[in-house]
Amino acid sequence: MKKLLKKISATIISASLLISSANFVTAYADDSKDFCGVWISTVYSADYPSVQNDIEGQKTEFTQKLDKLKALGVNAVVVQVRPKGDAFYESELNPWSAVLTGVQGKDPGYDPMEFMIEEAHKRGMEFHAWMNPYRITTSGTDLAALAADNMARQHPDWIITYNGAMYYNPAKTEVKEYIRDTVGEVVKNYNVDAIHFDDYFYPSNYPLPEEQTRDGEEANARRAHVNDMVQMVSEKIKEINSKVQFGISPLGIWKNNSSDPSGSQTNGGEGYYSVFGDAKAWVQKGWVDYITPQLYWEIGYSYADYETLVKWWSNLVKDTDVTLYIGQGIYKDVVAKEITEQLEVNEGYDVNGSIFFSARDLFDDRQGAATAIKKYYNEASPSGTTDSQAPTVIEKKNAYATSSAITVNGNPVSFEVYTINDYTYFKLRDIAYSINGTQKQFDTVWNEMDASINLLTSLSYSGTAGANTTAKDTSAITSTAKLYLDGQQQSVSAFTINDYTYYKLRDIAKLLDVGVTWDSETSTIGIDTTKGYE
């Protein structure tokens, strides 16, 4: 787990990033456990966006997601900006993505990637532009369905088809140059921190000609074609801007040692053969700045043990200038359950951080993964901190036990509630526990270093119900604890009573957009998550 010095270092780095977005590249690389990335998939709108033809809706959705990710400790977003030979950015080589509007080639009315980069950098987060180099469609071989300016439609001789989908042919020189120029266009025109490729090269298990073997002439030629493209892209990036990183996330197994003595002690699918991707060569040749193998298996898995693979990749990057991040498959329940253990395994090797697949699983807190990750990466200082805020004036007030009944969504509950200066004050954990499972649920994180509480919306509450006793009139002292909502500092009223922090109900309800009601006839305070705050 991160040490105090490492946390302080992260704070200094974050502050320097906010001063100048021009020097964002690899800002976290030296602080190994502080690199915490997440893949944001746009193909099928898997993670983003959930709406089309709605500029403000897409912007709001993205910034809200960034705030939630930032609050979890994520400091790098790997956003799929070229999912299917199309673009989330202004391009002369690729049509606008259909994900944005429903129609490939239709101008969305703004530049989504420019907006996303700006918002990520505002929050001290790196932006990695994730591109699929060869994919044209996930299904369908009708060229007429593509935009008129789609390169595949203009150059049908560049295409191969397999399993009902279209891909650019990696063997074509024109394709290699097109991919190189596509990347160059982005590096030249946008302030990206990195270009990122995933594990899609040749279609998986694309058949070899009859009588050809997987180590034969054609197979070797295919790997050479992919290598050519990787080298060309790497050189183009450095030619334009040497600070921009180039990273690839290959399949988790290069080769099994049954295929090659230098391979890993595993028995799973091999990227070298299935997609003709020679990740070992990319590292050894120095064509990539970082490598992120997709180690989407659990510790002790008989076919592909997690730690066995971490060790293999760690040995591969040893004595090279290539940074190793691990791709963590939290979309699998078995992995999500043990994510803390996997991150602790990483600490024993030359691992410089992690990228999690994918964002939706963090938002859903699959098997408690988001809760575990935010605790592991416990931020030194939540975003939004300002040194200019006036110091809290400590006051002592009378706190009167509230005799009113309390309901949550119509159901009576028993809380210790106090009235101070004619306002009712509740414990955060009581509110969090009582509305857990609703659309307004939230989790709480206490940061010892910053003496702050961070509310993380949409996440399930990781705590337990407090043992409430009968409230008795007492005294309250102004609380000095800071409060954050999804990483943004809030100005709210809080008091400490019997070592617990109490917040004004209406302040918390307003932050969470939760309805609050008062029934004077029955003297009942109601919390209603089906309504917004009024």
C-alpha positions in Angstrom: 0.0 0.0 0.0 1.2 3.5 -0.6 3.4 5.2 2.0 2.9 8.6 3.4 5.8 10.0 1.3 4.2 8.7 -1.9 0.9 10.4 -1.0 2.6 13.7 -0.4 4.4 13.3 -3.7 1.0 12.7 -5.5 -0.3 15.9 -4.0 2.6 18.0 -5.2 2.3 16.4 -8.7 -1.4 17.1 -8.8 -0.9 20.7 -7.9 1.8 21.2 -10.5 -0.5 19.7 -13.1 -3.2 22.2 -12.4 -0.8 25.0 -12.9 0.0 24.1 -16.5 -1.8 21.6 -18.7 1.0 21.8 -21.2 3.3 19.4 -19.3 0.8 16.7 -18.5 2.6 13.8 -20.2 3.6 10.9 -17.8 3.1 13.1 -14.8 2.4 10.1 -12.6 4.9 7.7 -14.1 7.6 8.2 -11.4 5.1 7.6 -8.6 4.5 3.9 -9.3 1.4 3.2 -7.2 -0.2 6.5 -8.0 -1.0 5.7 -11.7 -4.6 4.7 -11.6 -6.3 4.6 -15.0 -9.6 3.4 -16.3 -10.8 2.4 -19.8 -13.9 4.3 -20.9 -15.5 2.3 -23.8 -17.5 4.1 -26.4 -18.2 1.2 -28.8 -21.8 0.3 -28.3 -21.9 3.3 -25.9 -20.8 0.8 -23.3 -19.4 3.4 -20.8 -20.2 6.6 -22.7 -22.2 8.4 -24.0 -25.7 7.3 -23.0 -27.3 10.0 -25.1 -27.0 11.0 -28.8 -27.5 14.4 -30.5 -27.4 16.2 -27.1 -24.3 18.4 -26.7 -25.0 19.5 -23.1 -26.2 16.0 -22.1 -22.9 14.4 -23.3 -20.8 17.1 -21.7 -22.6 16.9 -18.4 -22.4 13.1 -18.4 -18.7 13.1 -19.1 -17.8 15.6 -16.4 -20.0 13.8 -13.8 -18.2 10.6 -14.7 -14.8 12.3 -14.3 -15.8 13.7 -10.9 -16.8 10.2 -9.7 -13.6 8.6 -11.0 -11.5 11.4 -9.5 -13.1 10.8 -6.2 -12.1 7.1 -6.4 -8.5 7.9 -7.0 -8.4 7.6 -10.8 -5.9 10.0 -12.3 -5.9 8.8 -15.9 -8.8 8.2 -18.3 -8.2 6.0 -21.4 -11.1 7.1 -23.7 -12.0 5.2 -26.8 -11.9 8.0 -29.4 -11.7 5.9 -32.5 -13.8 2.8 -31.9 -14.6 1.7 -35.5 -12.5 3.7 -38.0 -14.4 6.8 -36.9 -13.7 9.7 -34.7 -14.7 11.6 -31.5 -12.6 14.5 -32.8 -12.3 16.8 -35.9 -10.5 14.7 -38.5 -9.6 14.9 -42.2 -9.0 11.1 -42.2 -11.8 9.6 -40.2 -15.6 10.4 -40.2 -17.4 11.5 -37.1 -18.4 8.5 -35.0 -22.0 7.2 -35.2 -21.9 6.8 -31.4 -22.3 10.6 -31.0 -25.3 11.1 -33.3 -26.5 7.7 -34.5 -25.2 8.5 -38.0 -21.6 8.0 -39.0 -20.1 11.2 -40.5 -22.7 13.5 -38.9 -21.1 16.5 -37.2 -22.1 16.4 -33.5 -21.9 20.2 -33.2 -18.8 20.4 -31.0 -15.5 18.7 -30.6 -16.0 16.0 -28.0 -12.3 15.0 -27.6 -11.2 18.6 -27.2 -13.8 19.0 -24.5 -12.9 15.8 -22.8 -9.2 16.6 -22.7 -9.8 20.0 -21.2 -12.1 18.6 -18.5 -9.7 15.8 -17.6 -6.7 18.2 -17.4 -8.8 20.6 -15.2 -9.0 17.7 -12.7 -5.3 16.8 -12.8 -6.1 13.7 -14.8 -4.2 12.4 -17.8 -6.0 11.8 -21.1 -5.0 8.8 -23.2 -6.6 8.7 -26.6 -7.6 5.0 -27.2 -7.8 4.0 -30.8 -8.6 0.7 -32.5 -6.2 0.7 -35.5 -7.8 -1.9 -37.8 -11.5 -2.3 -36.9 -14.0 -1.0 -39.3 -17.2 -2.7 -38.1 -18.1 -5.0 -35.2 -20.6 -6.6 -37.5 -21.7 -6.0 -41.1 -19.9 -6.0 -44.4 -22.0 -3.5 -46.3 -19.8 -0.6 -47.4 -22.8 1.5 -48.2 -23.6 1.6 -44.5 -20.4 3.6 -43.9 -20.1 7.4 -44.3 -19.2 8.5 -47.8 -15.8 9.8 -46.6 -14.9 6.6 -44.7 -11.5 5.4 -46.0 -12.8 1.8 -46.1 -15.6 2.9 -48.5 -13.2 4.9 -50.6 -10.6 2.1 -50.7 -12.4 -1.3 -50.6 -9.1 -3.0 -51.6 -7.8 -2.1 -48.1 -10.4 -4.4 -46.4 -10.4 -7.9 -45.2 -13.6 -9.5 -43.8 -13.9 -12.2 -41.2 -16.8 -13.5 -39.1 -19.2 -11.0 -40.7 -17.1 -7.9 -39.9 -14.7 -5.7 -41.7 -11.1 -4.8 -40.9 -8.3 -2.9 -42.5 -5.7 -5.3 -43.9 -2.6 -5.0 -41.8 -0.5 -6.2 -44.8 -1.3 -3.2 -46.9 1.4 -0.4 -47.0 -1.4 2.1 -47.5 -3.2 0.9 -44.3 0.0 1.2 -42.3 0.5 4.8 -43.6 -3.2 5.6 -42.9 -3.0 4.5 -39.3 0.3 6.3 -38.8 -1.2 9.5 -40.2 -4.4 9.1 -38.2 -2.3 9.0 -35.0 -0.1 11.9 -36.2 -3.2 14.0 -36.8 -4.3 13.6 -33.2 -0.9 14.2 -31.7 -0.4 17.3 -33.8 -3.9 18.8 -33.2 -4.7 17.8 -29.6 -3.1 18.0 -26.2 -3.3 14.3 -25.5 -1.0 12.7 -22.9 -0.8 9.4 -24.8 -2.0 7.3 -27.7 -3.3 3.9 -26.6 -4.0 0.8 -28.7 -5.8 -2.2 -27.2 -5.5 -5.9 -28.2 -7.2 -5.8 -31.6 -4.7 -6.5 -34.4 -5.5 -9.2 -36.9 -8.9 -10.6 -36.3 -8.6 -13.2 -33.5 -7.7 -16.6 -35.0 -7.8 -15.2 -38.6 -7.2 -18.4 -40.6 -3.8 -19.1 -42.3 -3.6 -20.4 -45.8 -3.8 -24.1 -46.2 -0.7 -26.0 -45.1 0.7 -22.9 -43.4 1.7 -23.2 -39.7 1.4 -20.6 -36.9 5.2 -20.2 -37.0 5.4 -20.4 -40.8 6.1 -17.8 -43.5 2.6 -16.2 -43.6 2.2 -16.1 -39.8 5.6 -14.4 -39.5 4.8 -12.0 -42.2 1.6 -11.0 -40.4 3.5 -10.3 -37.2 6.0 -8.3 -39.2 3.2 -6.2 -40.8 1.8 -5.4 -37.3 5.3 -4.6 -36.1 5.8 -2.3 -39.0 2.7 -0.4 -38.1 3.6 -0.1 -34.4 7.1 1.2 -35.3 5.7 3.7 -37.8 3.2 5.0 -35.2 5.9 5.2 -32.5 8.2 7.2 -34.7 5.5 9.5 -35.9 4.4 10.3 -32.3 8.0 11.2 -31.3 8.6 13.2 -34.4 5.6 15.5 -33.6 5.8 15.6 -29.8 8.4 13.5 -27.9 6.4 14.1 -24.7 3.4 12.2 -25.9 3.4 8.5 -24.7 2.5 5.5 -26.8 1.0 2.6 -25.0 -0.4 -0.8 -26.0 -2.6 -3.1 -24.0 -2.0 -6.6 -25.5 -3.5 -9.9 -24.5 -2.3 -11.1 -21.2 -0.3 -14.0 -22.5 2.4 -13.4 -25.1 3.2 -17.2 -25.4 2.8 -20.1 -23.1 6.1 -21.8 -22.2 4.8 -24.9 -23.9 5.1 -22.9 -27.1 8.3 -21.1 -26.3 10.6 -21.7 -23.3 10.8 -17.9 -22.8 7.0 -17.8 -22.5 5.0 -17.7 -19.2 4.0 -20.8 -17.2 0.4 -20.6 -18.4 -1.9 -22.5 -20.7 -4.2 -19.9 -22.2 -4.7 -18.0 -25.5 -1.5 -16.5 -26.9 -1.5 -13.1 -28.4 1.6 -13.9 -30.5 -0.5 -16.5 -32.4 -4.2 -15.5 -32.0 -3.9 -11.9 -33.2 -0.3 -12.0 -34.5 0.8 -9.4 -31.9 4.4 -9.7 -30.8 4.2 -7.6 -27.6 7.6 -8.9 -26.5 9.2 -7.3 -29.6 7.5 -4.0 -29.0 9.0 -3.8 -25.5 12.5 -5.0 -26.5 12.6 -2.6 -29.5 11.5 0.3 -27.4 8.6 1.1 -29.7 6.2 1.7 -26.8 6.5 3.9 -23.7 4.2 1.7 -21.7 2.7 -1.8 -22.0 -0.5 -2.8 -20.2 -1.1 -6.5 -20.5 -4.7 -7.5 -19.9 -4.3 -9.8 -16.9 -8.0 -10.6 -16.5 -7.6 -13.7 -14.4 -7.7 -14.4 -10.7 -4.9 -15.4 -8.4 -4.3 -19.1 -8.5 -6.2 -19.7 -11.8 -4.9 -22.9 -13.2 -4.6 -21.8 -16.8 -3.3 -18.3 -16.2 -2.4 -17.5 -12.7 -2.4 -13.8 -12.0 0.9 -13.5 -10.1 2.7 -15.8 -12.6 1.8 -13.3 -15.4 2.7 -10.2 -13.4 6.1 -11.7 -12.7 6.6 -12.6 -16.4 5.7 -9.1 -17.7 7.8 -7.5 -14.9 10.8 -9.5 -16.0 10.1 -8.5 -19.6 10.3 -4.7 -18.9 13.3 -5.1 -16.6 16.3 -3.1 -17.8 14.2 -1.3 -20.5 12.7 2.1 -20.6 9.2 0.7 -20.9 6.7 1.3 -18.1 4.5 -1.6 -17.0 0.9 -1.0 -16.0 -1.4 -4.0 -15.4 -4.8 -4.2 -17.0 -7.2 -5.3 -14.2 -10.4 -7.1 -15.4 -12.9 -6.0 -12.7 -15.7 -6.8 -15.1 -15.3 -10.3 -13.8 -16.8 -11.0 -10.4 -14.0 -13.2 -9.4 -11.4 -10.5 -10.1 -13.5 -7.7 -8.7 -13.7 -9.6 -5.4 -10.0 -9.8 -5.0 -8.8 -6.6 -6.5 -7.1 -5.4 -3.3 -5.1 -8.6 -3.3 -4.1 -8.2 -6.9 -3.0 -4.6 -6.3 -0.9 -5.8 -3.4 0.7 -8.5 -5.7 1.7 -5.8 -8.1 3.7 -4.1 -5.4 6.2 -6.9 -5.3 7.1 -6.4 -8.9 8.2 -3.8 -11.4 4.6 -2.5 -11.8 3.9 1.2 -12.2 0.2 1.2 -11.8 -3.1 -0.2 -13.1 -5.8 0.5 -15.7 -9.2 -0.9 -14.8 -11.7 -2.4 -17.3 -14.0 -0.8 -17.3 -15.6 2.4 -16.0 -19.1 1.0 -15.7 -17.9 -1.6 -13.3 -16.4 1.1 -11.1 -19.7 3.0 -11.2 -21.6 -0.1 -10.3 -19.1 -1.0 -7.6 -19.0 -4.6 -8.9 -18.3 -6.9 -6.0 -17.2 -3.9 -4.0 -14.3 -3.2 -6.4 -14.7 0.6 -6.5 -14.8 0.7 -2.7 -11.7 -1.4 -2.5 -9.9 0.7 -5.1 -10.7 4.0 -3.5 -9.3 2.8 -0.2 -6.2 1.5 -1.8 -5.5 4.7 -3.7 -6.7 6.9 -0.8 -6.0 10.3 -2.3 -3.7 12.6 -0.5 -6.0 15.5 -1.1 -9.4 15.4 -2.8 -9.7 17.7 -5.8 -11.2 21.1 -5.3 -9.1 21.9 -2.3 -8.4 25.6 -1.9 -6.0 27.2 0.5 -7.9 30.5 0.4 -10.9 29.3 2.4 -11.3 31.1 5.7 -10.5 29.0 8.8 -13.5 27.5 10.6 -14.6 29.5 13.6 -15.1 27.0 16.5 -18.3 27.6 18.4 -20.1 25.7 21.1 -23.8 25.3 20.7 -26.7 23.7 22.5 -27.9 20.5 20.8 -31.4 19.5 21.6 -32.7 15.9 21.1 -35.2 16.1 18.3 -38.6 14.5 19.3 -39.9 14.4 15.7 -40.5 11.1 14.0 -38.3 10.2 11.0 -39.2 8.3 7.9 -37.2 7.2 4.9 -39.3 6.7 1.8 -42.3 6.3 4.1 -40.8 3.8 6.4 -40.1 4.8 10.0 -36.5 4.8 11.2 -34.7 5.3 14.5 -32.0 8.0 14.3 -30.2 10.1 16.8 -31.2 13.6 15.5 -30.4 16.9 17.1 -31.7 20.4 16.7 -29.2 23.2 16.6 -30.2 26.8 15.9 -33.6 25.5 14.8 -32.1 23.2 12.1 -32.0 19.4 12.3 -28.7 17.6 12.1 -28.1 14.0 11.1 -25.2 11.6 11.0 -24.0 11.0 7.5 -23.8 7.2 8.0 -27.4 7.1 9.1 -28.5 8.8 5.8 -26.1 6.7 3.7 -27.3 3.4 5.3 -31.0 4.2 5.1 -31.0 5.2 1.4 -28.5 2.5 0.2 -29.9 0.6 -2.8 -31.9 3.6 -4.1 -31.0 5.8 -7.1 -29.6 8.4 -4.6 -27.3 6.0 -2.8 -23.8 7.2 -1.9 -20.7 6.0 -0.1 -18.4 7.9 2.4 -14.7 7.9 2.6 -12.7 9.4 5.5 -9.3 10.8 4.6 -7.1 10.9 7.7 -4.4 13.1 6.2 -6.8 15.7 5.0 -9.3 15.4 7.8 -12.1 15.2 5.2 -15.1 13.2 4.3 -15.8 12.5 0.6 -19.3 11.6 -0.6 -19.2 9.3 -3.6 -22.6 9.4 -5.4 -24.0 6.3 -7.1 -21.8 3.9 -5.1 -23.3 1.6 -2.6 -22.6 2.3 1.1 -19.7 0.3 2.3 -20.3 0.9 6.0 -22.7 -0.6 8.5 -25.6 0.8 10.4 -24.6 2.6 13.6 -25.9 1.6 17.0 -28.3 4.5 17.8 -29.0 5.3 21.3 -31.7 7.6 22.7 -30.7 11.2 21.9 -30.3 13.5 25.0 -29.9 17.2 25.1 -26.2 18.0 25.0 -23.7 20.4 23.6 -22.2 20.6 20.1 -18.8 22.0 18.8 -18.3 23.2 15.2 -16.7 20.5 13.1 -13.5 21.3 11.3 -13.8 18.3 8.9 -14.0 19.2 5.2 -16.7 17.7 3.1 -16.4 16.8 -0.6 -18.9 15.6 -3.0 -17.4 13.5 -5.8 -14.1 15.2 -5.2 -15.4 18.8 -5.1 -15.2 20.6 -1.8 -18.5 21.8 -0.3 -19.4 24.6 2.1 -21.8 23.1 4.7 -22.7 23.4 8.3 -21.5 20.5 10.6 -21.1 19.9 14.3 -19.4 17.3 16.4 -21.6 15.7 19.0 -20.3 12.9 21.2 -17.4 12.3 18.8 -19.7 12.0 15.8 -20.0 14.5 13.0 -23.6 15.7 12.3 -24.7 17.6 9.2 -27.6 19.8 8.5 -30.2 17.5 6.8 -31.2 20.1 4.2 -27.5 20.7 3.2 -27.0 17.0 2.5 -30.3 16.6 0.9 -29.5 19.5 -1.5 -26.1 18.0 -2.4 -27.7 14.6 -3.1 -30.9 16.0 -4.7 -33.0 14.1 -2.2 -36.5 15.3 -1.2 -37.1 16.4 2.4 -40.7 16.7 3.8 -42.2 18.0 7.0 -45.6 16.8 8.3 -46.7 19.3 11.0 -49.7 17.3 12.0 -47.7 14.2 12.9 -44.4 16.1 13.6 -42.6 13.9 11.1 -39.5 14.6 9.1 -39.4 12.6 5.8 -36.5 11.7 3.5 -37.8 10.8 0.1 -35.3 9.5 -2.6 -38.0 9.4 -5.2 -38.1 13.2 -5.3 -35.6 15.9 -5.9 -34.7 18.6 -3.4 -36.9 21.6 -3.2 
